[in-house]
């Protein structure tokens, strides 16, 4: 942008997939952890936090979610399944 130091980035994972090296996760507005924007499963961190879970339990849930991250979202394959909640429904 001219006249500022602002930088705008576009995540083009569909047109230029980077899934194999992706280390991104999304914490939704309602406390669910998604290990991919196209994930069909979410990890419920809100329940842990509201239930008084200690840091170790929250870390374990986070690590388990990240460990379950797939190699890719398969958006261009017949195996692709859309998540029930689109980005607009998770605070994205």
N, CA, C and O atoms as CSV, one atom per row, in Angstrom:
chain,resi,resn,atom,element,x,y,z
A,1,UNK,N,N,0.837,-1.163,0.000
A,1,UNK,CA,C,0.000,0.000,0.000
A,1,UNK,C,C,0.887,1.234,0.000
A,1,UNK,O,O,1.834,1.324,0.782
A,2,UNK,N,N,0.594,2.147,-0.842
A,2,UNK,CA,C,1.396,3.353,-0.981
A,2,UNK,C,C,1.181,4.266,0.220
A,2,UNK,O,O,0.047,4.509,0.633
A,3,UNK,N,N,2.270,4.762,0.768
A,3,UNK,CA,C,2.187,5.716,1.861
A,3,UNK,C,C,2.058,5.104,3.248
A,3,UNK,O,O,1.963,5.837,4.233
A,4,UNK,N,N,2.053,3.786,3.349
A,4,UNK,CA,C,1.967,3.131,4.649
A,4,UNK,C,C,2.961,1.983,4.698
A,4,UNK,O,O,3.593,1.633,3.701
A,5,UNK,N,N,3.076,1.418,5.867
A,5,UNK,CA,C,3.916,0.233,6.003
A,5,UNK,C,C,3.065,-1.014,6.109
A,5,UNK,O,O,3.558,-2.084,6.463
A,6,UNK,N,N,1.777,-0.873,5.798
A,6,UNK,CA,C,0.849,-2.002,5.886
A,6,UNK,C,C,1.169,-3.043,4.823
A,6,UNK,O,O,1.587,-2.720,3.711
A,7,UNK,N,N,0.961,-4.294,5.195
A,7,UNK,CA,C,1.165,-5.409,4.280
A,7,UNK,C,C,-0.111,-6.239,4.267
A,7,UNK,O,O,-0.671,-6.547,5.319
A,8,UNK,N,N,-0.556,-6.590,3.098
A,8,UNK,CA,C,-1.740,-7.427,2.951
A,8,UNK,C,C,-1.297,-8.741,2.324
A,8,UNK,O,O,-0.582,-8.750,1.321
A,9,UNK,N,N,-1.719,-9.836,2.912
A,9,UNK,CA,C,-1.360,-11.147,2.380
A,9,UNK,C,C,-2.589,-11.935,2.013
A,9,UNK,O,O,-3.653,-11.763,2.608
A,10,UNK,N,N,-2.442,-12.799,1.037
A,10,UNK,CA,C,-3.529,-13.675,0.609
A,10,UNK,C,C,-3.074,-15.108,0.826
A,10,UNK,O,O,-1.989,-15.493,0.391
A,11,UNK,N,N,-3.900,-15.896,1.496
A,11,UNK,CA,C,-3.592,-17.302,1.694
A,11,UNK,C,C,-4.268,-18.065,0.560
A,11,UNK,O,O,-5.477,-18.293,0.593
A,12,UNK,N,N,-3.501,-18.450,-0.420
A,12,UNK,CA,C,-4.049,-19.081,-1.623
A,12,UNK,C,C,-3.856,-20.590,-1.588
A,12,UNK,O,O,-3.254,-21.161,-2.497
A,13,UNK,N,N,-4.360,-21.236,-0.547
A,13,UNK,CA,C,-4.111,-22.669,-0.367
A,13,UNK,C,C,-4.844,-23.534,-1.380
A,13,UNK,O,O,-4.468,-24.689,-1.582
A,14,UNK,N,N,-5.875,-23.010,-2.017
A,14,UNK,CA,C,-6.603,-23.805,-3.000
A,14,UNK,C,C,-5.913,-23.732,-4.345
A,14,UNK,O,O,-5.739,-24.753,-5.010
A,15,UNK,N,N,-5.517,-22.538,-4.756
A,15,UNK,CA,C,-4.875,-22.385,-6.060
A,15,UNK,C,C,-3.394,-22.729,-6.024
A,15,UNK,O,O,-2.835,-23.161,-7.032
A,16,UNK,N,N,-2.753,-22.542,-4.875
A,16,UNK,CA,C,-1.336,-22.902,-4.713
A,16,UNK,C,C,-1.184,-23.623,-3.379
A,16,UNK,O,O,-0.749,-23.020,-2.398
A,17,UNK,N,N,-1.535,-24.901,-3.331
A,17,UNK,CA,C,-1.536,-25.635,-2.060
A,17,UNK,C,C,-0.184,-25.619,-1.349
A,17,UNK,O,O,0.868,-25.773,-1.969
A,18,UNK,N,N,-0.244,-25.430,-0.052
A,18,UNK,CA,C,0.958,-25.496,0.779
A,18,UNK,C,C,0.727,-26.408,1.974
A,18,UNK,O,O,1.463,-26.350,2.959
A,19,UNK,N,N,-0.291,-27.248,1.887
A,19,UNK,CA,C,-0.724,-28.064,3.022
A,19,UNK,C,C,0.396,-28.889,3.654
A,19,UNK,O,O,0.458,-29.007,4.878
A,20,UNK,N,N,1.268,-29.452,2.847
A,20,UNK,CA,C,2.318,-30.315,3.372
A,20,UNK,C,C,3.201,-29.640,4.399
A,20,UNK,O,O,3.734,-30.307,5.286
A,21,UNK,N,N,3.370,-28.320,4.299
A,21,UNK,CA,C,4.209,-27.599,5.244
A,21,UNK,C,C,3.440,-26.642,6.133
A,21,UNK,O,O,4.037,-25.821,6.829
A,22,UNK,N,N,2.123,-26.739,6.114
A,22,UNK,CA,C,1.299,-25.802,6.876
A,22,UNK,C,C,1.386,-26.074,8.373
A,22,UNK,O,O,1.289,-27.219,8.816
A,23,UNK,N,N,1.570,-25.011,9.142
A,23,UNK,CA,C,1.605,-25.142,10.598
A,23,UNK,C,C,0.539,-24.252,11.243
A,23,UNK,O,O,0.659,-23.869,12.406
A,24,UNK,N,N,-0.491,-23.932,10.482
A,24,UNK,CA,C,-1.538,-23.037,10.972
A,24,UNK,C,C,-2.689,-23.806,11.584
A,24,UNK,O,O,-3.039,-24.898,11.137
A,25,UNK,N,N,-3.270,-23.216,12.613
A,25,UNK,CA,C,-4.487,-23.724,13.228
A,25,UNK,C,C,-5.412,-22.529,13.412
A,25,UNK,O,O,-4.980,-21.383,13.288
A,26,UNK,N,N,-6.673,-22.789,13.705
A,26,UNK,CA,C,-7.643,-21.717,13.911
A,26,UNK,C,C,-8.388,-21.974,15.208
A,26,UNK,O,O,-8.949,-23.053,15.402
A,27,UNK,N,N,-8.396,-20.993,16.094
A,27,UNK,CA,C,-9.217,-21.039,17.289
A,27,UNK,C,C,-10.477,-20.257,16.950
A,27,UNK,O,O,-10.420,-19.048,16.726
A,28,UNK,N,N,-11.614,-20.943,16.913
A,28,UNK,CA,C,-12.859,-20.310,16.478
A,28,UNK,C,C,-13.396,-19.362,17.544
A,28,UNK,O,O,-12.945,-19.371,18.690
A,29,UNK,N,N,-14.356,-18.555,17.150
A,29,UNK,CA,C,-14.952,-17.583,18.066
A,29,UNK,C,C,-15.649,-18.248,19.246
A,29,UNK,O,O,-15.847,-17.619,20.285
A,30,UNK,N,N,-16.024,-19.525,19.091
A,30,UNK,CA,C,-16.709,-20.229,20.180
A,30,UNK,C,C,-15.823,-21.265,20.874
A,30,UNK,O,O,-16.326,-22.185,21.518
A,31,UNK,N,N,-14.514,-21.114,20.743
A,31,UNK,CA,C,-13.586,-21.926,21.523
A,31,UNK,C,C,-13.240,-23.295,20.973
A,31,UNK,O,O,-12.747,-24.149,21.711
A,32,UNK,N,N,-13.488,-23.519,19.696
A,32,UNK,CA,C,-13.133,-24.788,19.063
A,32,UNK,C,C,-11.807,-24.618,18.325
A,32,UNK,O,O,-11.565,-23.579,17.710
A,33,UNK,N,N,-10.964,-25.620,18.384
A,33,UNK,CA,C,-9.687,-25.573,17.684
A,33,UNK,C,C,-9.809,-26.394,16.408
A,33,UNK,O,O,-10.179,-27.568,16.452
A,34,UNK,N,N,-9.501,-25.781,15.281
A,34,UNK,CA,C,-9.479,-26.471,13.991
A,34,UNK,C,C,-8.050,-26.531,13.507
A,34,UNK,O,O,-7.344,-25.522,13.509
A,35,UNK,N,N,-7.621,-27.707,13.094
A,35,UNK,CA,C,-6.242,-27.834,12.615
A,35,UNK,C,C,-6.134,-27.552,11.119
A,35,UNK,O,O,-5.045,-27.635,10.552
A,36,UNK,N,N,-7.252,-27.220,10.474
A,36,UNK,CA,C,-7.286,-26.811,9.067
A,36,UNK,C,C,-8.610,-26.076,8.854
A,36,UNK,O,O,-9.618,-26.434,9.463
A,37,UNK,N,N,-8.617,-25.068,8.008
A,37,UNK,CA,C,-9.881,-24.371,7.742
A,37,UNK,C,C,-10.913,-25.303,7.143
A,37,UNK,O,O,-12.114,-25.068,7.278
A,38,UNK,N,N,-10.461,-26.361,6.483
A,38,UNK,CA,C,-11.378,-27.320,5.871
A,38,UNK,C,C,-11.608,-28.551,6.745
A,38,UNK,O,O,-12.215,-29.522,6.293
A,39,UNK,N,N,-11.132,-28.522,7.986
A,39,UNK,CA,C,-11.303,-29.662,8.892
A,39,UNK,C,C,-12.783,-29.932,9.140
A,39,UNK,O,O,-13.587,-29.007,9.254
A,40,UNK,N,N,-13.121,-31.195,9.219
A,40,UNK,CA,C,-14.505,-31.576,9.518
A,40,UNK,C,C,-14.692,-31.884,10.998
A,40,UNK,O,O,-15.814,-32.119,11.447
A,41,UNK,N,N,-13.609,-31.886,11.752
A,41,UNK,CA,C,-13.668,-32.104,13.200
A,41,UNK,C,C,-12.994,-30.939,13.908
A,41,UNK,O,O,-12.073,-30.320,13.376
A,42,UNK,N,N,-13.460,-30.652,15.104
A,42,UNK,CA,C,-12.902,-29.585,15.917
A,42,UNK,C,C,-12.632,-30.123,17.322
A,42,UNK,O,O,-13.291,-31.060,17.773
A,43,UNK,N,N,-11.660,-29.522,18.006
A,43,UNK,CA,C,-11.352,-29.887,19.389
A,43,UNK,C,C,-11.936,-28.808,20.294
A,43,UNK,O,O,-11.700,-27.618,20.086
A,44,UNK,N,N,-12.695,-29.227,21.293
A,44,UNK,CA,C,-13.416,-28.291,22.153
A,44,UNK,C,C,-12.531,-27.798,23.295
A,44,UNK,O,O,-12.447,-28.434,24.346
A,45,UNK,N,N,-11.878,-26.667,23.080
A,45,UNK,CA,C,-11.051,-26.083,24.135
A,45,UNK,C,C,-11.901,-25.292,25.128
A,45,UNK,O,O,-11.531,-25.174,26.296
A,46,UNK,N,N,-13.020,-24.757,24.684
A,46,UNK,CA,C,-13.893,-23.989,25.574
A,46,UNK,C,C,-14.336,-24.841,26.762
A,46,UNK,O,O,-14.303,-24.388,27.906
A,47,UNK,N,N,-14.750,-26.074,26.484
A,47,UNK,CA,C,-15.199,-26.952,27.568
A,47,UNK,C,C,-14.075,-27.198,28.572
A,47,UNK,O,O,-14.307,-27.233,29.780
A,48,UNK,N,N,-12.860,-27.367,28.063
A,48,UNK,CA,C,-11.719,-27.570,28.962
A,48,UNK,C,C,-11.490,-26.328,29.822
A,48,UNK,O,O,-11.313,-26.431,31.036
A,49,UNK,N,N,-11.493,-25.163,29.189
A,49,UNK,CA,C,-11.246,-23.924,29.914
A,49,UNK,C,C,-12.328,-23.652,30.954
A,49,UNK,O,O,-12.027,-23.293,32.093
A,50,UNK,N,N,-13.574,-23.824,30.562
A,50,UNK,CA,C,-14.678,-23.563,31.496
A,50,UNK,C,C,-14.781,-24.639,32.566
A,50,UNK,O,O,-15.327,-24.404,33.644
A,51,UNK,N,N,-14.252,-25.819,32.263
A,51,UNK,CA,C,-14.292,-26.900,33.239
A,51,UNK,C,C,-13.127,-26.875,34.211
A,51,UNK,O,O,-13.009,-27.754,35.065
A,52,UNK,N,N,-12.262,-25.868,34.088
A,52,UNK,CA,C,-11.153,-25.729,35.023
A,52,UNK,C,C,-9.943,-26.591,34.708
A,52,UNK,O,O,-9.122,-26.847,35.589
A,53,UNK,N,N,-9.821,-27.039,33.477
A,53,UNK,CA,C,-8.668,-27.865,33.093
A,53,UNK,C,C,-7.372,-27.108,33.337
A,53,UNK,O,O,-7.312,-25.888,33.186
A,54,UNK,N,N,-6.352,-27.837,33.712
A,54,UNK,CA,C,-5.061,-27.198,33.927
A,54,UNK,C,C,-4.327,-27.026,32.597
A,54,UNK,O,O,-4.764,-27.532,31.564
A,55,UNK,N,N,-3.213,-26.308,32.639
A,55,UNK,CA,C,-2.449,-26.017,31.427
A,55,UNK,C,C,-2.017,-27.284,30.699
A,55,UNK,O,O,-2.006,-27.319,29.469
A,56,UNK,N,N,-1.660,-28.324,31.449
A,56,UNK,CA,C,-1.202,-29.569,30.830
A,56,UNK,C,C,-2.316,-30.219,30.009
A,56,UNK,O,O,-2.058,-30.749,28.928
A,57,UNK,N,N,-3.541,-30.182,30.509
A,57,UNK,CA,C,-4.663,-30.775,29.779
A,57,UNK,C,C,-4.980,-29.982,28.514
A,57,UNK,O,O,-5.283,-30.557,27.469
A,58,UNK,N,N,-4.908,-28.666,28.619
A,58,UNK,CA,C,-5.159,-27.821,27.447
A,58,UNK,C,C,-4.057,-28.020,26.413
A,58,UNK,O,O,-4.332,-28.111,25.217
A,59,UNK,N,N,-2.822,-28.088,26.871
A,59,UNK,CA,C,-1.706,-28.341,25.954
A,59,UNK,C,C,-1.853,-29.696,25.280
A,59,UNK,O,O,-1.602,-29.822,24.082
A,60,UNK,N,N,-2.255,-30.703,26.029
A,60,UNK,CA,C,-2.424,-32.048,25.464
A,60,UNK,C,C,-3.504,-32.046,24.383
A,60,UNK,O,O,-3.335,-32.681,23.342
A,61,UNK,N,N,-4.605,-31.342,24.617
A,61,UNK,CA,C,-5.673,-31.269,23.613
A,61,UNK,C,C,-5.184,-30.539,22.369
A,61,UNK,O,O,-5.477,-30.950,21.246
A,62,UNK,N,N,-4.440,-29.457,22.571
A,62,UNK,CA,C,-3.895,-28.692,21.447
A,62,UNK,C,C,-2.941,-29.575,20.636
A,62,UNK,O,O,-3.032,-29.637,19.410
A,63,UNK,N,N,-2.033,-30.251,21.330
A,63,UNK,CA,C,-1.059,-31.106,20.640
A,63,UNK,C,C,-1.747,-32.251,19.896
A,63,UNK,O,O,-1.342,-32.601,18.788
A,64,UNK,N,N,-2.773,-32.829,20.491
A,64,UNK,CA,C,-3.502,-33.920,19.829
A,64,UNK,C,C,-4.173,-33.429,18.556
A,64,UNK,O,O,-4.183,-34.134,17.547
A,65,UNK,N,N,-4.729,-32.237,18.595
A,65,UNK,CA,C,-5.360,-31.676,17.401
A,65,UNK,C,C,-4.328,-31.453,16.301
A,65,UNK,O,O,-4.545,-31.832,15.150
A,66,UNK,N,N,-3.219,-30.843,16.658
A,66,UNK,CA,C,-2.171,-30.575,15.669
A,66,UNK,C,C,-1.602,-31.881,15.120
A,66,UNK,O,O,-1.309,-31.977,13.928
A,67,UNK,N,N,-1.446,-32.887,15.981
A,67,UNK,CA,C,-0.918,-34.184,15.532
A,67,UNK,C,C,-1.874,-34.863,14.558
A,67,UNK,O,O,-1.448,-35.675,13.738
A,68,UNK,N,N,-3.157,-34.538,14.640
A,68,UNK,CA,C,-4.140,-35.127,13.740
A,68,UNK,C,C,-4.314,-34.380,12.433
A,68,UNK,O,O,-5.189,-34.711,11.633
A,69,UNK,N,N,-3.490,-33.382,12.218
A,69,UNK,CA,C,-3.564,-32.577,10.996
A,69,UNK,C,C,-3.260,-33.446,9.785
A,69,UNK,O,O,-2.254,-34.155,9.747
A,70,UNK,N,N,-4.143,-33.380,8.798
A,70,UNK,CA,C,-3.958,-34.183,7.592
A,70,UNK,C,C,-2.889,-33.628,6.672
A,70,UNK,O,O,-2.387,-32.524,6.881
A,71,UNK,N,N,-2.544,-34.407,5.645
A,71,UNK,CA,C,-1.545,-33.968,4.667
A,71,UNK,C,C,-2.086,-32.860,3.778
A,71,UNK,O,O,-1.321,-32.092,3.195
A,72,UNK,N,N,-3.388,-32.782,3.677
A,72,UNK,CA,C,-4.001,-31.760,2.835
A,72,UNK,C,C,-5.501,-31.828,2.947
A,72,UNK,O,O,-6.046,-32.747,3.557
A,73,UNK,N,N,-6.166,-30.864,2.363
A,73,UNK,CA,C,-7.624,-30.809,2.473
A,73,UNK,C,C,-8.338,-31.544,1.349
A,73,UNK,O,O,-9.555,-31.711,1.417
A,74,UNK,N,N,-7.628,-31.988,0.321
A,74,UNK,CA,C,-8.202,-32.764,-0.780
A,74,UNK,C,C,-9.354,-32.055,-1.483
A,74,UNK,O,O,-10.270,-32.708,-1.982
A,75,UNK,N,N,-9.315,-30.730,-1.525
A,75,UNK,CA,C,-10.429,-29.985,-2.094
A,75,UNK,C,C,-10.693,-30.334,-3.557
A,75,UNK,O,O,-11.823,-30.203,-4.028
A,76,UNK,N,N,-9.684,-30.766,-4.267
A,76,UNK,CA,C,-9.852,-31.097,-5.684
A,76,UNK,C,C,-10.076,-32.586,-5.934
A,76,UNK,O,O,-9.948,-33.045,-7.069
A,77,UNK,N,N,-10.403,-33.336,-4.903
A,77,UNK,CA,C,-10.612,-34.774,-5.086
A,77,UNK,C,C,-12.055,-35.154,-4.751
A,77,UNK,O,O,-12.784,-34.389,-4.119
A,78,UNK,N,N,-12.442,-36.323,-5.180
A,78,UNK,CA,C,-13.793,-36.820,-4.902
A,78,UNK,C,C,-13.978,-37.110,-3.408
A,78,UNK,O,O,-15.111,-37.177,-2.931
A,79,UNK,N,N,-12.883,-37.281,-2.669
A,79,UNK,CA,C,-12.952,-37.587,-1.240
A,79,UNK,C,C,-13.233,-36.347,-0.383
A,79,UNK,O,O,-13.502,-36.473,0.812
A,80,UNK,N,N,-13.173,-35.158,-0.980
A,80,UNK,CA,C,-13.345,-33.918,-0.216
A,80,UNK,C,C,-14.740,-33.820,0.387
A,80,UNK,O,O,-15.744,-34.059,-0.284
A,81,UNK,N,N,-14.782,-33.460,1.676
A,81,UNK,CA,C,-16.059,-33.202,2.368
A,81,UNK,C,C,-15.984,-31.796,2.950
A,81,UNK,O,O,-15.029,-31.446,3.644
A,82,UNK,N,N,-16.990,-31.006,2.661
A,82,UNK,CA,C,-17.036,-29.653,3.228
A,82,UNK,C,C,-17.322,-29.733,4.730
A,82,UNK,O,O,-18.121,-30.557,5.174
A,83,UNK,N,N,-16.667,-28.875,5.500
A,83,UNK,CA,C,-16.999,-28.837,6.925
A,83,UNK,C,C,-18.425,-28.320,7.117
A,83,UNK,O,O,-18.922,-27.541,6.305
A,84,UNK,N,N,-19.073,-28.754,8.186
A,84,UNK,CA,C,-20.439,-28.303,8.460
A,84,UNK,C,C,-20.477,-26.791,8.673
A,84,UNK,O,O,-21.438,-26.127,8.285
A,85,UNK,N,N,-19.436,-26.260,9.287
A,85,UNK,CA,C,-19.406,-24.818,9.551
A,85,UNK,C,C,-18.371,-24.156,8.635
A,85,UNK,O,O,-17.179,-24.448,8.729
A,86,UNK,N,N,-18.831,-23.261,7.746
A,86,UNK,CA,C,-17.879,-22.540,6.880
A,86,UNK,C,C,-17.126,-21.483,7.677
A,86,UNK,O,O,-17.444,-21.229,8.839
A,87,UNK,N,N,-16.132,-20.871,7.051
A,87,UNK,CA,C,-15.326,-19.860,7.731
A,87,UNK,C,C,-16.184,-18.754,8.326
A,87,UNK,O,O,-15.896,-18.280,9.425
A,88,UNK,N,N,-17.213,-18.339,7.636
A,88,UNK,CA,C,-18.055,-17.245,8.133
A,88,UNK,C,C,-18.770,-17.606,9.435
A,88,UNK,O,O,-19.221,-16.719,10.160
A,89,UNK,N,N,-18.875,-18.893,9.734
A,89,UNK,CA,C,-19.565,-19.332,10.949
A,89,UNK,C,C,-18.608,-19.579,12.117
A,89,UNK,O,O,-19.055,-19.852,13.231
A,90,UNK,N,N,-17.305,-19.486,11.875
A,90,UNK,CA,C,-16.341,-19.752,12.938
A,90,UNK,C,C,-15.555,-18.510,13.334
A,90,UNK,O,O,-14.633,-18.591,14.147
A,91,UNK,N,N,-15.907,-17.385,12.777
A,91,UNK,CA,C,-15.190,-16.155,13.104
A,91,UNK,C,C,-14.061,-15.881,12.149
A,91,UNK,O,O,-13.113,-15.179,12.500
A,92,UNK,N,N,-14.137,-16.422,10.932
A,92,UNK,CA,C,-13.063,-16.255,9.952
A,92,UNK,C,C,-13.344,-15.211,8.929
A,92,UNK,O,O,-12.519,-14.973,8.047
